[in-house]
Amino acid sequence: TLVIEEQGHLDCNGRGVLNSYLIGLLVVLALIILSLCAIVYVSAQGTITNPGARRSMPALVYLRAMLYIPELVWACLGAIWVSDDSRGCDPATVGSVIAAVVTSWIILLLTGLGVVFVFDPLGNPRSQHGPMEPLGVRDLESSGGTQFLSTARSLAVKVWESRLRLLCCCLPQDESHRAAFSSISQLFSDFFSDTDLVPSDIAAGLALLHQEQDKMERSRDPEALVSHSPSSPVEHDLQVELENAAHCMRFAASAYGWPLYVFSNPLTGPCRLGGDCCRTGAADYDIIGGDHLGCHFSSILQTTGLQYRDFIHVSFHNQIYQIPFFVALDHQKEAVVVAVRGTLSLKDVITDLSAECENLPIEGVSGACYAHKGMCQAADYIYKKLMNDGILNQAFSVVPVRSCCVVFLSSGCA
């Protein structure tokens, strides 16, 4: 529309560049649309077990990749015209060109990020050693093949580590972070070493799994229903457990601080916390670490309904393998509550992804026991804080209580 309206009426600076840009942009967009339509059509052919109908897909993907070159050139050309030669032109024309240029750069940026984070530059190392080689050749080259696979694995680890560093560029690159990145990279490279999947493969697998589960559910015999009277002991015990779970849930949710409180109370939450966000209780109470201590602590008070004096220790300190928690007195249940926050920050995500097996010594259990590395180290951090700093002893000495309750959500299950 812009080309038709402005054709013959381009009397501003750089009209030749603008005319070439608009016509070239139409041609590039037409080629991109045609290539994408062809990709959609061909990718819908065949079945999961019959990929022959999609054998032309690589050529179409390469064609679409080549079209990124003129798309980049035209994005640069539009940016040059807007910055240098758009003076004196119709504001609507300039706005349309700016919108086209910004859209092009956003698409190119997202594509570049997708290539960096998704594209595997190593391919499948195992496919490069075909199974049809003679036995003697495989024996002679076994050492070379082993060395090749070892090199490929090392390169895969470096690729994943580079991706993690780029994703977590806002985190400090100290020794603990580097060790965590290395551990996660090793895990990811091992997990994806024998797979060559795209999102559509995963979606198809989940759809087939869902169909299989539905088939098994329909073929299963009806289960015998056991009815209980409303006054039966089973019904009463279940009701008590549900009430206890709902009560503990308040402590687990409050550990997330003001973000979850404002999310749960979008209209009244900011007003209730507004006055307390400007001050902090760290000077009067055992509150350590983190920012916005007043907001966090006020949201905990609002969610749990406790008083200031009921809190023994509150920690918002957050690092890799070190997650926030608080210790409080629950007078209603006569218990000491240790509430551990779940995943909320990027550092918590790194802790979750550190999923290597770590030896977990358990007294009275024979044989090796293993646990999630990130969660195990986070639990060890909290345990040492509670015991070495005397936090639990202080809590039990304040008032007589009957039990100690640990509540958590997400990665807080450490």
ChimeraX attribute file (.defattr): number of C-alpha atoms within 10 A of each C-alpha:
attribute: neighborCount
match mode: 1-to-1
recipient: residues
	/A:1	6
	/A:2	11
	/A:3	15
	/A:4	8
	/A:5	10
	/A:6	15
	/A:7	10
	/A:8	10
	/A:9	9
	/A:10	17
	/A:11	12
	/A:12	14
	/A:13	15
	/A:14	17
	/A:15	18
	/A:16	12
	/A:17	14
	/A:18	24
	/A:19	16
	/A:20	13
	/A:21	20
	/A:22	17
	/A:23	11
	/A:24	15
	/A:25	19
	/A:26	12
	/A:27	13
	/A:28	18
	/A:29	13
	/A:30	12
	/A:31	15
	/A:32	18
	/A:33	13
	/A:34	13
	/A:35	18
	/A:36	16
	/A:37	12
	/A:38	16
	/A:39	19
	/A:40	12
	/A:41	12
	/A:42	16
	/A:43	16
	/A:44	11
	/A:45	14
	/A:46	13
	/A:47	11
	/A:48	10
	/A:49	6
	/A:50	9
	/A:51	11
	/A:52	11
	/A:53	13
	/A:54	16
	/A:55	13
	/A:56	13
	/A:57	16
	/A:58	11
	/A:59	11
	/A:60	16
	/A:61	15
	/A:62	10
	/A:63	15
	/A:64	18
	/A:65	12
	/A:66	11
	/A:67	16
	/A:68	16
	/A:69	12
	/A:70	14
	/A:71	20
	/A:72	15
	/A:73	13
	/A:74	20
	/A:75	22
	/A:76	15
	/A:77	16
	/A:78	24
	/A:79	18
	/A:80	14
	/A:81	20
	/A:82	18
	/A:83	10
	/A:84	10
	/A:85	18
	/A:86	19
	/A:87	14
	/A:88	11
	/A:89	15
	/A:90	13
	/A:91	11
	/A:92	10
	/A:93	17
	/A:94	17
	/A:95	12
	/A:96	12
	/A:97	22
	/A:98	18
	/A:99	11
	/A:100	17
	/A:101	21
	/A:102	15
	/A:103	13
	/A:104	17
	/A:105	16
	/A:106	12
	/A:107	14
	/A:108	16
	/A:109	12
	/A:110	11
	/A:111	13
	/A:112	13
	/A:113	12
	/A:114	11
	/A:115	12
	/A:116	15
	/A:117	16
	/A:118	12
	/A:119	11
	/A:120	13
	/A:121	11
	/A:122	11
	/A:123	14
	/A:124	15
	/A:125	16
	/A:126	14
	/A:127	9
	/A:128	9
	/A:129	12
	/A:130	7
	/A:131	10
	/A:132	7
	/A:133	9
	/A:134	8
	/A:135	10
	/A:136	9
	/A:137	9
	/A:138	15
	/A:139	11
	/A:140	10
	/A:141	12
	/A:142	12
	/A:143	11
	/A:144	12
	/A:145	17
	/A:146	11
	/A:147	12
	/A:148	15
	/A:149	14
	/A:150	13
	/A:151	13
	/A:152	18
	/A:153	18
	/A:154	13
	/A:155	15
	/A:156	23
	/A:157	22
	/A:158	16
	/A:159	18
	/A:160	22
	/A:161	22
	/A:162	17
	/A:163	17
	/A:164	19
	/A:165	16
	/A:166	13
	/A:167	12
	/A:168	16
	/A:169	10
	/A:170	9
	/A:171	13
	/A:172	10
	/A:173	13
	/A:174	8
	/A:175	9
	/A:176	13
	/A:177	18
	/A:178	15
	/A:179	12
	/A:180	20
	/A:181	24
	/A:182	20
	/A:183	18
	/A:184	23
	/A:185	23
	/A:186	20
	/A:187	18
	/A:188	18
	/A:189	19
	/A:190	14
	/A:191	10
	/A:192	12
	/A:193	16
	/A:194	12
	/A:195	10
	/A:196	10
	/A:197	9
	/A:198	9
	/A:199	8
	/A:200	9
	/A:201	12
	/A:202	11
	/A:203	11
	/A:204	12
	/A:205	13
	/A:206	12
	/A:207	12
	/A:208	12
	/A:209	12
	/A:210	12
	/A:211	12
	/A:212	12
	/A:213	12
	/A:214	11
	/A:215	11
	/A:216	11
	/A:217	11
	/A:218	10
	/A:219	9
	/A:220	8
	/A:221	8
	/A:222	8
	/A:223	6
	/A:224	6
	/A:225	6
	/A:226	5
	/A:227	7
	/A:228	10
	/A:229	9
	/A:230	9
	/A:231	8
	/A:232	10
	/A:233	11
	/A:234	12
	/A:235	13
	/A:236	13
	/A:237	11
	/A:238	11
	/A:239	12
	/A:240	12
	/A:241	12
	/A:242	12
	/A:243	12
	/A:244	12
	/A:245	12
	/A:246	12
	/A:247	14
	/A:248	20
	/A:249	17
	/A:250	16
	/A:251	27
	/A:252	27
	/A:253	21
	/A:254	25
	/A:255	31
	/A:256	23
	/A:257	24
	/A:258	25
	/A:259	15
	/A:260	17
	/A:261	24
	/A:262	17
	/A:263	11
	/A:264	11
	/A:265	13
	/A:266	11
	/A:267	10
	/A:268	11
	/A:269	18
	/A:270	17
	/A:271	12
	/A:272	16
	/A:273	20
	/A:274	13
	/A:275	12
	/A:276	18
	/A:277	18
	/A:278	11
	/A:279	12
	/A:280	18
	/A:281	16
	/A:282	14
	/A:283	8
	/A:284	8
	/A:285	14
	/A:286	13
	/A:287	21
	/A:288	16
	/A:289	13
	/A:290	13
	/A:291	11
	/A:292	16
	/A:293	24
	/A:294	22
	/A:295	24
	/A:296	25
	/A:297	25
	/A:298	23
	/A:299	27
	/A:300	24
	/A:301	17
	/A:302	16
	/A:303	19
	/A:304	19
	/A:305	12
	/A:306	15
	/A:307	12
	/A:308	14
	/A:309	9
	/A:310	16
	/A:311	20
	/A:312	21
	/A:313	19
	/A:314	23
	/A:315	18
	/A:316	23
	/A:317	14
	/A:318	17
	/A:319	19
	/A:320	20
	/A:321	24
	/A:322	20
	/A:323	27
	/A:324	25
	/A:325	23
	/A:326	23
	/A:327	23
	/A:328	23
	/A:329	23
	/A:330	20
	/A:331	13
	/A:332	7
	/A:333	15
	/A:334	14
	/A:335	19
	/A:336	25
	/A:337	24
	/A:338	25
	/A:339	27
	/A:340	28
	/A:341	26
	/A:342	23
	/A:343	18
	/A:344	16
	/A:345	13
	/A:346	16
	/A:347	19
	/A:348	25
	/A:349	15
	/A:350	21
	/A:351	26
	/A:352	23
	/A:353	20
	/A:354	25
	/A:355	18
	/A:356	15
	/A:357	13
	/A:358	15
	/A:359	13
	/A:360	13
	/A:361	13
	/A:362	11
	/A:363	6
	/A:364	6
	/A:365	8
	/A:366	8
	/A:367	7
	/A:368	9
	/A:369	12
	/A:370	13
	/A:371	16
	/A:372	19
	/A:373	22
	/A:374	26
	/A:375	24
	/A:376	20
	/A:377	19
	/A:378	24
	/A:379	19
	/A:380	15
	/A:381	14
	/A:382	20
	/A:383	13
	/A:384	12
	/A:385	13
	/A:386	17
	/A:387	11
	/A:388	11
	/A:389	11
	/A:390	11
	/A:391	16
	/A:392	21
	/A:393	12
	/A:394	13
	/A:395	22
	/A:396	16
	/A:397	10
	/A:398	11
	/A:399	13
	/A:400	12
	/A:401	16
	/A:402	11
	/A:403	11
	/A:404	16
	/A:405	14
	/A:406	15
	/A:407	21
	/A:408	20
	/A:409	17
	/A:410	13
	/A:411	19
	/A:412	23
	/A:413	15
	/A:414	22
